[in-house]
Amino acid sequence: MATVSKERRGYGRLLLGVGLAVVLLGGLAMTLDVRAIGRALADADPGLVALAAGLSLSAQLCWSLTTATILEGVDGSLPRRRIQLGYLSGTFGKQVLPLGNVGGSAILSYVIAEDLDRRFRDVFAAVTASELLVFAGSVGVAVAGLVSILLSPYSGLPTALVLAVLTVTVLVLVVGGAVLAYRIHLVATFVEHVAWLLRVTLGRISVRVHRSLAPERVGSGTRSFLDAFGTATGETRRLVVATTLAVLGWLAFSLALSVGLLAVGAPMPLGFALFLTPAAGVVTLLPTPGGLGSTEIGLTAALTVVLASSPAVVAAGVIVFRLVTYWLVVAVGGVSSLYLSATVWHALD
């Protein structure tokens, strides 16, 4: 009965997320000229759309290689191609589940650990490290975009605003990097304090929570995680390679936005693409699958402010971008999931 109840809650969250996405997309359609959007999409340059698709897939390739590079620090015998397929399959789960990006590391770790028959805890530590590098890469690319906007005389944005955002972004990157590099034990201390707080609150209601968050269990799990994390990130050369791949992935992803808009006749300065693409990741934290609806609204609103093109043309460019960076990625991830499932069943036979 408990399993059925969990499944019902899961389906309920999925339906809620999809419903919210439909409402958001419907609201966007009601505020814009749908026919003008359709005409812009019909007139889109197919070559540039194909280029945007290639850039999107290149970004996924780079990020999957980031994960594979860090995982090889834990176990060098792991097949790289299998890790990459697991990454794409896990990305499929992240994109179709409401709040999937919030639990992205756990989803990717589960898929890879199950496929390669490895301990979840070790894989989770390595995947968390790789996802942090990808996040750091996004912040670095956003900083480059802000600097470009700051130096451009045609940005049209207040210099003070750009400087403020740039300062905050750099501080996040520096402070986060310093904590991970020199004060990683603070993360463990924070986790243990949160576990204690949950145990004395929710643990009074649930015996299972009370037992699961026992200090000795939390401490043992945290130490094991940090040991695996340290092993995965212990080699400087490996970190440099993984970080470079993460940054290249964000550059390709940002270029996909720029090329997607160019395909419908709405050119944009590269600096805006470098900043807005990572920044758009914030709206994917909303409870819709892959930020569906919220990303389209957020990007369209932001780009309409900074570009001279009409809102309908801008929306068409954003749709091209989302087609190649969301729907295409979901399709590729789905195919990867089917392939992994088929090979597992074949091995069992």
C-alpha positions in Angstrom: 0.0 0.0 0.0 2.9 2.4 0.8 4.4 1.8 -2.7 1.0 2.5 -4.3 0.7 5.7 -2.2 4.2 6.9 -3.3 3.4 6.2 -6.9 0.2 8.2 -6.7 2.0 11.1 -5.1 4.7 10.9 -7.9 2.0 10.9 -10.6 0.3 13.8 -8.8 3.5 15.9 -8.8 4.1 15.1 -12.4 0.6 16.1 -13.4 0.9 19.3 -11.3 4.2 20.2 -13.0 2.9 19.5 -16.5 -0.3 21.4 -15.7 1.6 24.4 -14.5 3.8 24.3 -17.6 0.7 24.3 -19.8 -0.7 27.3 -17.9 2.5 29.2 -18.3 2.9 28.5 -22.0 -0.8 29.3 -22.5 -0.3 32.6 -20.8 2.7 33.4 -23.0 0.7 32.6 -26.1 -2.2 34.8 -25.0 0.1 37.8 -24.5 1.9 37.5 -27.9 0.9 37.4 -31.6 0.8 33.6 -32.2 0.5 34.1 -35.9 3.6 36.3 -36.0 5.5 33.7 -34.0 4.4 31.0 -36.5 5.5 33.1 -39.5 8.9 33.8 -37.8 9.3 30.1 -37.2 8.3 29.2 -40.7 10.9 31.6 -42.1 13.7 30.4 -39.8 17.0 29.6 -41.5 17.1 25.7 -41.4 20.9 25.8 -41.5 21.2 27.9 -38.4 18.5 25.8 -36.6 20.6 22.7 -37.4 23.7 24.6 -36.1 21.9 25.4 -32.9 21.0 21.7 -32.5 24.6 20.7 -33.0 25.7 23.2 -30.4 23.2 21.9 -27.9 24.3 18.3 -28.4 27.9 19.4 -28.2 27.1 21.0 -24.8 25.7 17.7 -23.6 28.7 15.9 -24.9 31.0 18.2 -23.0 29.1 17.9 -19.7 28.9 14.1 -20.0 32.7 14.0 -20.5 33.0 16.2 -17.4 31.1 13.6 -15.4 33.1 10.7 -17.0 36.4 12.5 -16.2 35.6 12.9 -12.5 34.2 9.4 -12.2 37.3 7.9 -13.6 39.1 9.5 -10.6 37.1 7.1 -8.4 37.3 4.1 -10.6 39.5 4.1 -13.7 38.0 0.9 -15.0 34.6 2.4 -15.7 33.7 2.5 -19.4 33.5 6.1 -20.5 30.9 5.5 -23.2 28.7 3.9 -20.7 29.0 6.8 -18.3 28.1 9.2 -21.1 25.0 7.2 -22.0 24.1 7.1 -18.3 24.5 10.8 -18.1 22.2 11.4 -21.1 19.7 8.9 -19.6 19.8 10.7 -16.2 19.4 14.0 -18.0 16.2 12.7 -19.5 15.0 12.0 -16.0 16.0 15.5 -14.9 14.2 17.1 -17.7 10.9 15.3 -17.5 10.4 15.3 -13.8 9.0 18.3 -12.0 11.9 19.8 -9.8 14.2 17.3 -11.6 17.0 19.9 -11.8 16.8 20.3 -8.0 17.6 16.6 -7.5 19.7 16.4 -10.7 22.9 14.9 -9.0 20.9 12.2 -7.3 19.0 11.3 -10.5 22.2 11.1 -12.5 24.0 9.1 -9.8 21.2 6.6 -9.5 21.1 5.9 -13.2 24.9 5.6 -13.5 25.3 3.5 -10.4 22.5 1.1 -11.3 23.8 0.7 -14.9 27.5 0.1 -13.8 26.6 -1.8 -10.7 28.5 0.5 -8.4 27.8 1.9 -4.9 25.4 4.8 -5.1 27.4 6.7 -2.4 30.6 6.7 -4.4 29.0 7.6 -7.7 26.9 10.3 -6.0 30.1 12.0 -4.6 31.8 12.0 -8.0 28.7 13.2 -9.8 28.1 15.9 -7.2 31.7 17.1 -7.8 31.2 17.1 -11.6 27.9 19.0 -11.2 29.6 21.6 -9.0 32.2 22.1 -11.8 29.5 22.5 -14.3 27.8 25.1 -12.1 31.2 26.8 -11.6 31.6 26.8 -15.4 28.2 28.5 -15.7 29.1 31.2 -13.3 32.4 31.7 -15.1 30.6 32.1 -18.5 28.1 34.4 -16.9 31.0 36.6 -15.6 32.5 36.7 -19.1 29.1 37.8 -20.5 28.7 40.5 -17.9 32.2 41.8 -18.6 31.4 41.9 -22.3 28.1 43.8 -21.6 30.0 46.2 -19.4 32.6 47.0 -22.0 30.0 47.2 -24.8 28.8 50.7 -25.6 25.6 49.3 -27.1 24.3 47.3 -24.3 21.7 49.9 -23.2 21.8 48.6 -19.6 22.8 50.8 -16.6 26.5 50.4 -15.8 25.8 50.4 -12.1 23.3 47.5 -12.4 25.7 45.4 -14.5 28.6 46.1 -12.0 26.4 45.1 -9.1 25.3 41.8 -10.7 29.0 41.2 -11.8 30.2 41.7 -8.2 27.7 39.4 -6.7 28.4 36.7 -9.3 32.1 36.9 -8.7 31.6 36.7 -5.0 29.5 33.6 -5.3 32.2 32.0 -7.5 35.1 32.9 -5.2 33.4 32.1 -1.9 31.9 28.8 -3.2 35.3 27.8 -4.6 37.1 28.7 -1.4 34.7 26.7 0.7 35.0 23.6 -1.5 38.8 23.9 -1.8 39.8 24.8 1.7 36.9 24.3 4.0 35.0 21.3 2.8 34.6 20.1 6.4 32.2 23.1 6.9 29.8 21.4 4.4 29.9 18.2 6.5 29.3 20.3 9.7 26.4 22.0 8.0 24.9 18.7 6.9 25.2 17.3 10.4 23.5 20.3 12.0 20.6 20.1 9.5 20.3 16.4 10.2 20.1 17.1 13.9 17.5 19.8 13.4 15.3 17.4 11.3 15.7 14.7 13.8 14.5 16.7 16.8 11.6 18.1 14.7 10.3 15.6 12.1 11.9 12.8 14.0 9.4 13.3 16.8 6.7 12.4 14.2 8.4 9.7 12.2 10.3 6.9 13.9 11.9 6.1 10.5 13.3 9.7 10.2 14.5 9.5 13.8 16.5 6.4 13.1 17.8 7.4 9.7 19.2 10.7 11.1 20.9 9.1 14.1 24.2 11.0 14.6 26.4 8.0 14.1 24.7 7.1 10.8 24.8 10.7 9.5 28.5 11.1 10.6 29.5 7.8 8.9 27.7 8.7 5.7 29.1 12.2 5.6 32.7 10.9 6.1 32.3 8.3 3.4 30.9 10.9 1.0 33.7 13.3 1.7 36.3 10.6 1.3 34.9 9.6 -2.2 34.6 13.3 -3.0 38.2 13.9 -2.1 39.3 10.9 -4.2 37.3 12.1 -7.2 38.8 15.6 -7.0 42.2 14.8 -5.8 44.1 15.2 -9.1 44.7 18.7 -10.3 45.1 17.7 -14.0 41.8 15.9 -13.9 40.1 18.9 -12.4 41.5 21.2 -15.0 40.3 18.9 -17.8 36.9 18.5 -16.3 36.5 22.3 -15.7 37.6 23.1 -19.2 35.0 20.7 -20.6 32.3 22.2 -18.3 33.1 25.7 -19.6 33.2 24.6 -23.2 29.7 23.0 -22.6 28.3 26.4 -21.4 29.9 28.2 -24.3 28.2 25.8 -26.8 24.9 26.1 -24.9 25.0 29.9 -24.9 25.9 30.0 -28.6 22.8 27.8 -29.2 20.7 30.7 -27.9 22.5 33.3 -30.0 22.2 31.1 -33.1 18.6 30.3 -32.4 17.7 33.9 -32.3 19.8 34.7 -35.4 17.9 31.9 -37.3 14.6 34.0 -37.0 16.3 37.3 -37.7 16.9 38.6 -34.2 20.7 38.9 -33.7 21.9 39.6 -30.2 25.3 40.5 -28.7 27.2 37.5 -27.5 27.6 38.9 -24.1 23.8 38.7 -23.5 23.8 35.1 -24.5 26.7 34.2 -22.2 25.0 35.8 -19.3 21.3 35.0 -19.9 21.8 31.3 -20.7 23.3 30.3 -17.3 21.0 32.8 -15.5 18.0 31.1 -17.1 18.9 28.0 -15.1 17.3 29.7 -12.0 13.8 29.4 -13.4 14.3 25.6 -14.0 14.1 25.3 -10.2 10.4 25.9 -10.5 8.1 22.8 -10.2 7.7 22.3 -14.0 9.5 19.6 -16.0 12.9 21.1 -17.1 11.6 24.7 -16.4 9.1 24.2 -19.2 7.0 27.4 -19.5 9.0 29.4 -17.0 12.2 29.4 -19.1 10.3 30.5 -22.2 8.6 33.3 -20.4 11.8 34.5 -18.6 14.0 34.5 -21.7 11.4 36.1 -23.9 10.8 38.9 -21.3 14.5 39.5 -20.8 15.4 39.5 -24.5 12.5 41.7 -25.4 13.9 44.4 -23.1 17.5 44.2 -24.6 16.8 43.5 -28.2 15.3 45.7 -30.9 13.3 42.9 -32.4 9.5 42.5 -31.9 8.4 40.3 -29.0 6.9 37.7 -31.4 10.2 37.3 -33.2 12.1 37.1 -29.9 9.6 34.4 -28.7 10.2 32.5 -32.0 13.9 32.6 -31.3 13.4 31.3 -27.8 11.2 28.5 -29.1 14.0 27.5 -31.5 16.5 27.5 -28.6 14.2 25.4 -26.4 13.4 23.0 -29.2 17.1 22.2 -29.6 18.2 22.4 -25.9 15.1 20.9 -24.2 13.0 18.7 -26.6 16.0 17.4 -28.6 17.9 16.6 -25.4 14.8 14.8 -24.0 14.6 12.8 -27.2 18.3 11.9 -27.1 18.1 11.1 -23.4 15.0 8.9 -24.0 16.8 6.9 -26.7 19.8 6.5 -24.4 17.5 5.2 -21.7 16.0 2.7 -24.1 19.4 1.6 -25.2 20.7 1.1 -21.7 17.6 -0.9 -20.8 17.8 -3.0 -23.9 21.5 -3.9 -23.3 20.8 -4.8 -19.6 18.0 -7.2 -20.7 20.2 -8.7 -23.4 22.9 -9.3 -20.8 20.4 -11.0 -18.5 19.3 -13.3 -21.3 
